[in-house]
Amino acid sequence: MIPHRRRYRDTDYVFAVNDRREFGDYVGHHGLVMENGLPTDAELSICRPETHVYDLLSHRAVAARADEGRITFAE
């Protein structure tokens, strides 16, 4: 997972990009381009007392747990 944060005024937008890939059939058979995306499991923590977590691809809220000033969620 590659995390990326954007900030606008009082709001942080955290994007988690899945970069797990493998060689595919198009040009990957040459061993130069990893073109097939693979699923991955990740758990992310954000240092915030409370926040909203939303999955932009599936258009739904994500369950997150709060503990000692951190928000943790898995997707």
PDB file of N, CA, C and O in Angstrom:
ATOM      1  N   MET A   1       0.832  -1.175   0.000  1.00  0.00           N
ATOM      2  CA  MET A   1       0.000   0.000   0.000  1.00  0.00           C
ATOM      3  C   MET A   1       0.878   1.240   0.000  1.00  0.00           C
ATOM      4  O   MET A   1       1.879   1.327   0.711  1.00  0.00           O
ATOM      5  N   ILE A   2       0.476   2.173  -0.804  1.00  0.00           N
ATOM      6  CA  ILE A   2       1.163   3.464  -0.837  1.00  0.00           C
ATOM      7  C   ILE A   2       0.175   4.514  -0.331  1.00  0.00           C
ATOM      8  O   ILE A   2      -0.810   4.806  -1.010  1.00  0.00           O
ATOM      9  N   PRO A   3       0.421   5.087   0.848  1.00  0.00           N
ATOM     10  CA  PRO A   3      -0.495   6.116   1.346  1.00  0.00           C
ATOM     11  C   PRO A   3      -0.131   7.485   0.771  1.00  0.00           C
ATOM     12  O   PRO A   3       1.040   7.785   0.540  1.00  0.00           O
ATOM     13  N   HIS A   4      -1.154   8.303   0.546  1.00  0.00           N
ATOM     14  CA  HIS A   4      -0.945   9.670   0.068  1.00  0.00           C
ATOM     15  C   HIS A   4      -1.983  10.556   0.743  1.00  0.00           C
ATOM     16  O   HIS A   4      -3.167  10.221   0.775  1.00  0.00           O
ATOM     17  N   ARG A   5      -1.536  11.689   1.282  1.00  0.00           N
ATOM     18  CA  ARG A   5      -2.446  12.586   1.987  1.00  0.00           C
ATOM     19  C   ARG A   5      -2.556  13.915   1.253  1.00  0.00           C
ATOM     20  O   ARG A   5      -1.552  14.505   0.853  1.00  0.00           O
ATOM     21  N   ARG A   6      -3.782  14.373   1.084  1.00  0.00           N
ATOM     22  CA  ARG A   6      -4.066  15.703   0.552  1.00  0.00           C
ATOM     23  C   ARG A   6      -4.811  16.451   1.640  1.00  0.00           C
ATOM     24  O   ARG A   6      -5.604  15.859   2.373  1.00  0.00           O
ATOM     25  N   ARG A   7      -4.566  17.727   1.750  1.00  0.00           N
ATOM     26  CA  ARG A   7      -5.230  18.528   2.773  1.00  0.00           C
ATOM     27  C   ARG A   7      -5.931  19.706   2.107  1.00  0.00           C
ATOM     28  O   ARG A   7      -5.369  20.365   1.232  1.00  0.00           O
ATOM     29  N   TYR A   8      -7.165  19.960   2.534  1.00  0.00           N
ATOM     30  CA  TYR A   8      -7.907  21.141   2.102  1.00  0.00           C
ATOM     31  C   TYR A   8      -8.585  21.729   3.324  1.00  0.00           C
ATOM     32  O   TYR A   8      -9.474  21.113   3.913  1.00  0.00           O
ATOM     33  N   ARG A   9      -8.163  22.915   3.697  1.00  0.00           N
ATOM     34  CA  ARG A   9      -8.631  23.590   4.913  1.00  0.00           C
ATOM     35  C   ARG A   9      -8.468  22.679   6.123  1.00  0.00           C
ATOM     36  O   ARG A   9      -7.343  22.315   6.464  1.00  0.00           O
ATOM     37  N   ASP A  10      -9.563  22.302   6.780  1.00  0.00           N
ATOM     38  CA  ASP A  10      -9.478  21.465   7.983  1.00  0.00           C
ATOM     39  C   ASP A  10      -9.645  19.984   7.687  1.00  0.00           C
ATOM     40  O   ASP A  10      -9.763  19.181   8.613  1.00  0.00           O
ATOM     41  N   THR A  11      -9.658  19.611   6.425  1.00  0.00           N
ATOM     42  CA  THR A  11      -9.939  18.224   6.054  1.00  0.00           C
ATOM     43  C   THR A  11      -8.723  17.559   5.430  1.00  0.00           C
ATOM     44  O   THR A  11      -8.087  18.113   4.533  1.00  0.00           O
ATOM     45  N   ASP A  12      -8.408  16.363   5.919  1.00  0.00           N
ATOM     46  CA  ASP A  12      -7.354  15.539   5.315  1.00  0.00           C
ATOM     47  C   ASP A  12      -8.013  14.461   4.472  1.00  0.00           C
ATOM     48  O   ASP A  12      -8.981  13.830   4.896  1.00  0.00           O
ATOM     49  N   TYR A  13      -7.486  14.260   3.290  1.00  0.00           N
ATOM     50  CA  TYR A  13      -7.921  13.169   2.421  1.00  0.00           C
ATOM     51  C   TYR A  13      -6.757  12.197   2.318  1.00  0.00           C
ATOM     52  O   TYR A  13      -5.689  12.558   1.824  1.00  0.00           O
ATOM     53  N   VAL A  14      -6.951  10.974   2.777  1.00  0.00           N
ATOM     54  CA  VAL A  14      -5.893   9.970   2.740  1.00  0.00           C
ATOM     55  C   VAL A  14      -6.274   8.929   1.698  1.00  0.00           C
ATOM     56  O   VAL A  14      -7.330   8.303   1.784  1.00  0.00           O
ATOM     57  N   PHE A  15      -5.408   8.755   0.724  1.00  0.00           N
ATOM     58  CA  PHE A  15      -5.620   7.777  -0.336  1.00  0.00           C
ATOM     59  C   PHE A  15      -4.652   6.624  -0.118  1.00  0.00           C
ATOM     60  O   PHE A  15      -3.461   6.845   0.104  1.00  0.00           O
ATOM     61  N   ALA A  16      -5.147   5.418  -0.178  1.00  0.00           N
ATOM     62  CA  ALA A  16      -4.300   4.229  -0.069  1.00  0.00           C
ATOM     63  C   ALA A  16      -4.302   3.547  -1.442  1.00  0.00           C
ATOM     64  O   ALA A  16      -5.333   3.050  -1.895  1.00  0.00           O
ATOM     65  N   VAL A  17      -3.161   3.530  -2.082  1.00  0.00           N
ATOM     66  CA  VAL A  17      -3.049   2.988  -3.436  1.00  0.00           C
ATOM     67  C   VAL A  17      -2.424   1.599  -3.366  1.00  0.00           C
ATOM     68  O   VAL A  17      -1.331   1.425  -2.826  1.00  0.00           O
ATOM     69  N   ASN A  18      -3.117   0.630  -3.907  1.00  0.00           N
ATOM     70  CA  ASN A  18      -2.603  -0.737  -3.961  1.00  0.00           C
ATOM     71  C   ASN A  18      -1.642  -0.843  -5.141  1.00  0.00           C
ATOM     72  O   ASN A  18      -2.049  -0.685  -6.292  1.00  0.00           O
ATOM     73  N   ASP A  19      -0.376  -1.107  -4.858  1.00  0.00           N
ATOM     74  CA  ASP A  19       0.627  -1.215  -5.914  1.00  0.00           C
ATOM     75  C   ASP A  19       1.133  -2.650  -6.059  1.00  0.00           C
ATOM     76  O   ASP A  19       2.210  -2.875  -6.611  1.00  0.00           O
ATOM     77  N   ARG A  20       0.373  -3.603  -5.575  1.00  0.00           N
ATOM     78  CA  ARG A  20       0.775  -5.006  -5.691  1.00  0.00           C
ATOM     79  C   ARG A  20       0.403  -5.505  -7.091  1.00  0.00           C
ATOM     80  O   ARG A  20      -0.774  -5.545  -7.452  1.00  0.00           O
ATOM     81  N   ARG A  21       1.405  -5.880  -7.862  1.00  0.00           N
ATOM     82  CA  ARG A  21       1.168  -6.272  -9.262  1.00  0.00           C
ATOM     83  C   ARG A  21       2.021  -7.469  -9.644  1.00  0.00           C
ATOM     84  O   ARG A  21       2.960  -7.844  -8.942  1.00  0.00           O
ATOM     85  N   GLU A  22       1.665  -8.059 -10.782  1.00  0.00           N
ATOM     86  CA  GLU A  22       2.437  -9.165 -11.341  1.00  0.00           C
ATOM     87  C   GLU A  22       2.548  -8.985 -12.850  1.00  0.00           C
ATOM     88  O   GLU A  22       1.803  -8.207 -13.447  1.00  0.00           O
ATOM     89  N   PHE A  23       3.477  -9.703 -13.460  1.00  0.00           N
ATOM     90  CA  PHE A  23       3.619  -9.663 -14.908  1.00  0.00           C
ATOM     91  C   PHE A  23       2.389 -10.291 -15.546  1.00  0.00           C
ATOM     92  O   PHE A  23       1.870 -11.292 -15.051  1.00  0.00           O
ATOM     93  N   GLY A  24       1.925  -9.708 -16.639  1.00  0.00           N
ATOM     94  CA  GLY A  24       0.730 -10.208 -17.310  1.00  0.00           C
ATOM     95  C   GLY A  24       1.038 -10.749 -18.689  1.00  0.00           C
ATOM     96  O   GLY A  24       2.188 -11.048 -19.009  1.00  0.00           O
ATOM     97  N   ASP A  25      -0.007 -10.872 -19.510  1.00  0.00           N
ATOM     98  CA  ASP A  25       0.125 -11.469 -20.834  1.00  0.00           C
ATOM     99  C   ASP A  25       0.358 -10.449 -21.944  1.00  0.00           C
ATOM    100  O   ASP A  25       0.848 -10.816 -23.012  1.00  0.00           O
ATOM    101  N   TYR A  26       0.024  -9.191 -21.725  1.00  0.00           N
ATOM    102  CA  TYR A  26       0.108  -8.205 -22.801  1.00  0.00           C
ATOM    103  C   TYR A  26       1.562  -7.880 -23.143  1.00  0.00           C
ATOM    104  O   TYR A  26       2.036  -8.240 -24.220  1.00  0.00           O
ATOM    105  N   VAL A  27       2.273  -7.206 -22.242  1.00  0.00           N
ATOM    106  CA  VAL A  27       3.715  -6.994 -22.431  1.00  0.00           C
ATOM    107  C   VAL A  27       4.502  -7.551 -21.257  1.00  0.00           C
ATOM    108  O   VAL A  27       5.733  -7.530 -21.264  1.00  0.00           O
ATOM    109  N   GLY A  28       3.806  -8.042 -20.263  1.00  0.00           N
ATOM    110  CA  GLY A  28       4.463  -8.583 -19.080  1.00  0.00           C
ATOM    111  C   GLY A  28       5.256  -9.838 -19.347  1.00  0.00           C
ATOM    112  O   GLY A  28       6.173 -10.162 -18.593  1.00  0.00           O
ATOM    113  N   HIS A  29       4.921 -10.553 -20.410  1.00  0.00           N
ATOM    114  CA  HIS A  29       5.660 -11.786 -20.716  1.00  0.00           C
ATOM    115  C   HIS A  29       7.117 -11.502 -21.068  1.00  0.00           C
ATOM    116  O   HIS A  29       7.936 -12.422 -21.080  1.00  0.00           O
ATOM    117  N   HIS A  30       7.454 -10.249 -21.355  1.00  0.00           N
ATOM    118  CA  HIS A  30       8.848  -9.855 -21.588  1.00  0.00           C
ATOM    119  C   HIS A  30       9.585  -9.604 -20.271  1.00  0.00           C
ATOM    120  O   HIS A  30      10.804  -9.436 -20.264  1.00  0.00           O
ATOM    121  N   GLY A  31       8.852  -9.578 -19.167  1.00  0.00           N
ATOM    122  CA  GLY A  31       9.461  -9.353 -17.860  1.00  0.00           C
ATOM    123  C   GLY A  31       9.805  -7.900 -17.595  1.00  0.00           C
ATOM    124  O   GLY A  31      10.635  -7.610 -16.734  1.00  0.00           O
ATOM    125  N   LEU A  32       9.174  -6.974 -18.326  1.00  0.00           N
ATOM    126  CA  LEU A  32       9.483  -5.555 -18.172  1.00  0.00           C
ATOM    127  C   LEU A  32       8.369  -4.743 -17.510  1.00  0.00           C
ATOM    128  O   LEU A  32       8.644  -3.731 -16.866  1.00  0.00           O
ATOM    129  N   VAL A  33       7.123  -5.172 -17.662  1.00  0.00           N
ATOM    130  CA  VAL A  33       5.989  -4.399 -17.155  1.00  0.00           C
ATOM    131  C   VAL A  33       5.108  -5.290 -16.287  1.00  0.00           C
ATOM    132  O   VAL A  33       4.655  -6.351 -16.717  1.00  0.00           O
ATOM    133  N   MET A  34       4.873  -4.837 -15.059  1.00  0.00           N
ATOM    134  CA  MET A  34       3.959  -5.559 -14.169  1.00  0.00           C
ATOM    135  C   MET A  34       2.589  -4.914 -14.333  1.00  0.00           C
ATOM    136  O   MET A  34       2.304  -3.876 -13.735  1.00  0.00           O
ATOM    137  N   GLU A  35       1.748  -5.534 -15.145  1.00  0.00           N
ATOM    138  CA  GLU A  35       0.502  -4.902 -15.558  1.00  0.00           C
ATOM    139  C   GLU A  35      -0.743  -5.434 -14.869  1.00  0.00           C
ATOM    140  O   GLU A  35      -1.784  -4.780 -14.917  1.00  0.00           O
ATOM    141  N   ASN A  36      -0.677  -6.577 -14.240  1.00  0.00           N
ATOM    142  CA  ASN A  36      -1.854  -7.153 -13.583  1.00  0.00           C
ATOM    143  C   ASN A  36      -1.889  -6.761 -12.113  1.00  0.00           C
ATOM    144  O   ASN A  36      -0.972  -7.082 -11.357  1.00  0.00           O
ATOM    145  N   GLY A  37      -2.954  -6.062 -11.707  1.00  0.00           N
ATOM    146  CA  GLY A  37      -3.129  -5.713 -10.305  1.00  0.00           C
ATOM    147  C   GLY A  37      -3.584  -6.915  -9.503  1.00  0.00           C
ATOM    148  O   GLY A  37      -4.377  -7.723  -9.986  1.00  0.00           O
ATOM    149  N   LEU A  38      -3.089  -7.040  -8.280  1.00  0.00           N
ATOM    150  CA  LEU A  38      -3.445  -8.145  -7.394  1.00  0.00           C
ATOM    151  C   LEU A  38      -4.100  -7.593  -6.128  1.00  0.00           C
ATOM    152  O   LEU A  38      -3.758  -6.493  -5.694  1.00  0.00           O
ATOM    153  N   PRO A  39      -5.022  -8.322  -5.535  1.00  0.00           N
ATOM    154  CA  PRO A  39      -5.638  -7.858  -4.289  1.00  0.00           C
ATOM    155  C   PRO A  39      -4.626  -7.897  -3.140  1.00  0.00           C
ATOM    156  O   PRO A  39      -3.671  -8.674  -3.159  1.00  0.00           O
ATOM    157  N   THR A  40      -4.853  -7.064  -2.166  1.00  0.00           N
ATOM    158  CA  THR A  40      -3.995  -7.043  -0.986  1.00  0.00           C
ATOM    159  C   THR A  40      -4.842  -6.704   0.237  1.00  0.00           C
ATOM    160  O   THR A  40      -5.914  -6.111   0.114  1.00  0.00           O
ATOM    161  N   ASP A  41      -4.363  -7.076   1.393  1.00  0.00           N
ATOM    162  CA  ASP A  41      -5.002  -6.723   2.655  1.00  0.00           C
ATOM    163  C   ASP A  41      -4.098  -5.727   3.366  1.00  0.00           C
ATOM    164  O   ASP A  41      -2.878  -5.888   3.387  1.00  0.00           O
ATOM    165  N   ALA A  42      -4.697  -4.710   3.941  1.00  0.00           N
ATOM    166  CA  ALA A  42      -3.905  -3.709   4.650  1.00  0.00           C
ATOM    167  C   ALA A  42      -4.722  -3.157   5.804  1.00  0.00           C
ATOM    168  O   ALA A  42      -5.952  -3.124   5.757  1.00  0.00           O
ATOM    169  N   GLU A  43      -4.020  -2.726   6.838  1.00  0.00           N
ATOM    170  CA  GLU A  43      -4.643  -2.036   7.955  1.00  0.00           C
ATOM    171  C   GLU A  43      -3.962  -0.688   8.080  1.00  0.00           C
ATOM    172  O   GLU A  43      -2.737  -0.615   8.175  1.00  0.00           O
ATOM    173  N   LEU A  44      -4.741   0.372   8.081  1.00  0.00           N
ATOM    174  CA  LEU A  44      -4.203   1.728   8.149  1.00  0.00           C
ATOM    175  C   LEU A  44      -4.615   2.383   9.453  1.00  0.00           C
ATOM    176  O   LEU A  44      -5.716   2.153   9.953  1.00  0.00           O
ATOM    177  N   SER A  45      -3.721   3.204  10.005  1.00  0.00           N
ATOM    178  CA  SER A  45      -4.007   3.972  11.212  1.00  0.00           C
ATOM    179  C   SER A  45      -3.748   5.444  10.943  1.00  0.00           C
ATOM    180  O   SER A  45      -2.771   5.814  10.292  1.00  0.00           O
ATOM    181  N   ILE A  46      -4.642   6.272  11.457  1.00  0.00           N
ATOM    182  CA  ILE A  46      -4.524   7.715  11.306  1.00  0.00           C
ATOM    183  C   ILE A  46      -4.582   8.325  12.696  1.00  0.00           C
ATOM    184  O   ILE A  46      -5.457   7.975  13.489  1.00  0.00           O
ATOM    185  N   CYS A  47      -3.665   9.228  13.002  1.00  0.00           N
ATOM    186  CA  CYS A  47      -3.635   9.894  14.307  1.00  0.00           C
ATOM    187  C   CYS A  47      -4.697  10.988  14.353  1.00  0.00           C
ATOM    188  O   CYS A  47      -4.416  12.160  14.102  1.00  0.00           O
ATOM    189  N   ARG A  48      -5.884  10.593  14.667  1.00  0.00           N
ATOM    190  CA  ARG A  48      -7.023  11.499  14.806  1.00  0.00           C
ATOM    191  C   ARG A  48      -7.941  10.954  15.885  1.00  0.00           C
ATOM    192  O   ARG A  48      -8.126   9.740  15.967  1.00  0.00           O
ATOM    193  N   PRO A  49      -8.520  11.804  16.709  1.00  0.00           N
ATOM    194  CA  PRO A  49      -9.447  11.309  17.726  1.00  0.00           C
ATOM    195  C   PRO A  49     -10.742  10.779  17.109  1.00  0.00           C
ATOM    196  O   PRO A  49     -11.347   9.852  17.647  1.00  0.00           O
ATOM    197  N   GLU A  50     -11.171  11.358  15.987  1.00  0.00           N
ATOM    198  CA  GLU A  50     -12.346  10.851  15.287  1.00  0.00           C
ATOM    199  C   GLU A  50     -12.264  11.283  13.826  1.00  0.00           C
ATOM    200  O   GLU A  50     -11.651  12.298  13.495  1.00  0.00           O
ATOM    201  N   THR A  51     -12.880  10.508  12.980  1.00  0.00           N
ATOM    202  CA  THR A  51     -12.885  10.828  11.551  1.00  0.00           C
ATOM    203  C   THR A  51     -13.930   9.979  10.843  1.00  0.00           C
ATOM    204  O   THR A  51     -14.547   9.106  11.455  1.00  0.00           O
ATOM    205  N   HIS A  52     -14.125  10.228   9.586  1.00  0.00           N
ATOM    206  CA  HIS A  52     -14.999   9.417   8.739  1.00  0.00           C
ATOM    207  C   HIS A  52     -14.118   8.732   7.705  1.00  0.00           C
ATOM    208  O   HIS A  52     -13.221   9.354   7.135  1.00  0.00           O
ATOM    209  N   VAL A  53     -14.374   7.459   7.465  1.00  0.00           N
ATOM    210  CA  VAL A  53     -13.602   6.700   6.477  1.00  0.00           C
ATOM    211  C   VAL A  53     -14.577   6.261   5.394  1.00  0.00           C
ATOM    212  O   VAL A  53     -15.637   5.703   5.678  1.00  0.00           O
ATOM    213  N   TYR A  54     -14.198   6.524   4.143  1.00  0.00           N
ATOM    214  CA  TYR A  54     -15.098   6.265   3.024  1.00  0.00           C
ATOM    215  C   TYR A  54     -14.319   5.611   1.894  1.00  0.00           C
ATOM    216  O   TYR A  54     -13.225   6.056   1.548  1.00  0.00           O
ATOM    217  N   ASP A  55     -14.879   4.561   1.323  1.00  0.00           N
ATOM    218  CA  ASP A  55     -14.276   3.872   0.180  1.00  0.00           C
ATOM    219  C   ASP A  55     -14.819   4.513  -1.092  1.00  0.00           C
ATOM    220  O   ASP A  55     -15.997   4.357  -1.413  1.00  0.00           O
ATOM    221  N   LEU A  56     -13.966   5.232  -1.816  1.00  0.00           N
ATOM    222  CA  LEU A  56     -14.412   5.946  -3.010  1.00  0.00           C
ATOM    223  C   LEU A  56     -14.803   5.017  -4.152  1.00  0.00           C
ATOM    224  O   LEU A  56     -15.677   5.355  -4.950  1.00  0.00           O
ATOM    225  N   LEU A  57     -14.167   3.850  -4.241  1.00  0.00           N
ATOM    226  CA  LEU A  57     -14.461   2.943  -5.351  1.00  0.00           C
ATOM    227  C   LEU A  57     -15.792   2.233  -5.183  1.00  0.00           C
ATOM    228  O   LEU A  57     -16.526   2.047  -6.153  1.00  0.00           O
ATOM    229  N   SER A  58     -16.108   1.834  -3.953  1.00  0.00           N
ATOM    230  CA  SER A  58     -17.380   1.127  -3.735  1.00  0.00           C
ATOM    231  C   SER A  58     -18.480   2.047  -3.206  1.00  0.00           C
ATOM    232  O   SER A  58     -19.600   1.592  -2.971  1.00  0.00           O
ATOM    233  N   HIS A  59     -18.179   3.337  -3.017  1.00  0.00           N
ATOM    234  CA  HIS A  59     -19.170   4.341  -2.606  1.00  0.00           C
ATOM    235  C   HIS A  59     -19.861   3.972  -1.297  1.00  0.00           C
ATOM    236  O   HIS A  59     -21.088   3.986  -1.202  1.00  0.00           O
ATOM    237  N   ARG A  60     -19.051   3.642  -0.289  1.00  0.00           N
ATOM    238  CA  ARG A  60     -19.649   3.268   0.988  1.00  0.00           C
ATOM    239  C   ARG A  60     -18.713   3.644   2.141  1.00  0.00           C
ATOM    240  O   ARG A  60     -17.504   3.795   1.967  1.00  0.00           O
ATOM    241  N   ALA A  61     -19.307   3.786   3.297  1.00  0.00           N
ATOM    242  CA  ALA A  61     -18.516   4.052   4.504  1.00  0.00           C
ATOM    243  C   ALA A  61     -17.777   2.782   4.905  1.00  0.00           C
ATOM    244  O   ALA A  61     -18.245   1.672   4.651  1.00  0.00           O
ATOM    245  N   VAL A  62     -16.625   2.956   5.530  1.00  0.00           N
ATOM    246  CA  VAL A  62     -15.806   1.837   5.998  1.00  0.00           C
ATOM    247  C   VAL A  62     -15.830   1.836   7.522  1.00  0.00           C
ATOM    248  O   VAL A  62     -15.679   2.882   8.153  1.00  0.00           O
ATOM    249  N   ALA A  63     -16.018   0.664   8.106  1.00  0.00           N
ATOM    250  CA  ALA A  63     -16.003   0.546   9.566  1.00  0.00           C
ATOM    251  C   ALA A  63     -14.596   0.832  10.084  1.00  0.00           C
ATOM    252  O   ALA A  63     -13.616   0.266   9.600  1.00  0.00           O
ATOM    253  N   ALA A  64     -14.513   1.715  11.071  1.00  0.00           N
ATOM    254  CA  ALA A  64     -13.223   2.080  11.659  1.00  0.00           C
ATOM    255  C   ALA A  64     -13.353   2.040  13.174  1.00  0.00           C
ATOM    256  O   ALA A  64     -14.427   2.292  13.720  1.00  0.00           O
ATOM    257  N   ARG A  65     -12.262   1.724  13.846  1.00  0.00           N
ATOM    258  CA  ARG A  65     -12.291   1.694  15.312  1.00  0.00           C
ATOM    259  C   ARG A  65     -11.363   2.780  15.859  1.00  0.00           C
ATOM    260  O   ARG A  65     -10.295   3.042  15.305  1.00  0.00           O
ATOM    261  N   ALA A  66     -11.787   3.395  16.941  1.00  0.00           N
ATOM    262  CA  ALA A  66     -11.016   4.450  17.589  1.00  0.00           C
ATOM    263  C   ALA A  66     -10.381   3.891  18.849  1.00  0.00           C
ATOM    264  O   ALA A  66     -11.022   3.176  19.619  1.00  0.00           O
ATOM    265  N   ASP A  67      -9.102   4.228  19.051  1.00  0.00           N
ATOM    266  CA  ASP A  67      -8.394   3.747  20.227  1.00  0.00           C
ATOM    267  C   ASP A  67      -7.213   4.665  20.515  1.00  0.00           C
ATOM    268  O   ASP A  67      -6.287   4.763  19.710  1.00  0.00           O
ATOM    269  N   GLU A  68      -7.245   5.337  21.667  1.00  0.00           N
ATOM    270  CA  GLU A  68      -6.155   6.194  22.130  1.00  0.00           C
ATOM    271  C   GLU A  68      -5.735   7.235  21.099  1.00  0.00           C
ATOM    272  O   GLU A  68      -4.547   7.398  20.820  1.00  0.00           O
ATOM    273  N   GLY A  69      -6.716   7.940  20.534  1.00  0.00           N
ATOM    274  CA  GLY A  69      -6.416   9.020  19.602  1.00  0.00           C
ATOM    275  C   GLY A  69      -6.068   8.578  18.189  1.00  0.00           C
ATOM    276  O   GLY A  69      -5.624   9.389  17.375  1.00  0.00           O
ATOM    277  N   ARG A  70      -6.265   7.311  17.894  1.00  0.00           N
ATOM    278  CA  ARG A  70      -5.988   6.791  16.561  1.00  0.00           C
ATOM    279  C   ARG A  70      -7.248   6.154  15.988  1.00  0.00           C
ATOM    280  O   ARG A  70      -8.049   5.563  16.712  1.00  0.00           O
ATOM    281  N   ILE A  71      -7.403   6.284  14.698  1.00  0.00           N
ATOM    282  CA  ILE A  71      -8.462   5.611  13.961  1.00  0.00           C
ATOM    283  C   ILE A  71      -7.786   4.529  13.130  1.00  0.00           C
ATOM    284  O   ILE A  71      -6.846   4.813  12.388  1.00  0.00           O
ATOM    285  N   THR A  72      -8.255   3.301  13.248  1.00  0.00           N
ATOM    286  CA  THR A  72      -7.678   2.176  12.513  1.00  0.00           C
ATOM    287  C   THR A  72      -8.788   1.511  11.716  1.00  0.00           C
ATOM    288  O   THR A  72      -9.906   1.316  12.194  1.00  0.00           O
ATOM    289  N   PHE A  73      -8.431   1.169  10.469  1.00  0.00           N
ATOM    290  CA  PHE A  73      -9.400   0.469   9.618  1.00  0.00           C
ATOM    291  C   PHE A  73      -8.673  -0.437   8.661  1.00  0.00           C
ATOM    292  O   PHE A  73      -7.513  -0.210   8.319  1.00  0.00           O
ATOM    293  N   ALA A  74      -9.370  -1.465   8.237  1.00  0.00           N
ATOM    294  CA  ALA A  74      -8.820  -2.439   7.289  1.00  0.00           C
ATOM    295  C   ALA A  74      -9.743  -2.510   6.091  1.00  0.00           C
ATOM    296  O   ALA A  74     -10.963  -2.411   6.219  1.00  0.00           O
ATOM    297  N   GLU A  75      -9.157  -2.679   4.950  1.00  0.00           N
ATOM    298  CA  GLU A  75      -9.932  -2.813   3.725  1.00  0.00           C
ATOM    299  C   GLU A  75      -9.262  -3.776   2.804  1.00  0.00           C
ATOM    300  O   GLU A  75      -9.761  -4.030   1.707  1.00  0.00           O
TER     301      GLU A  75
END
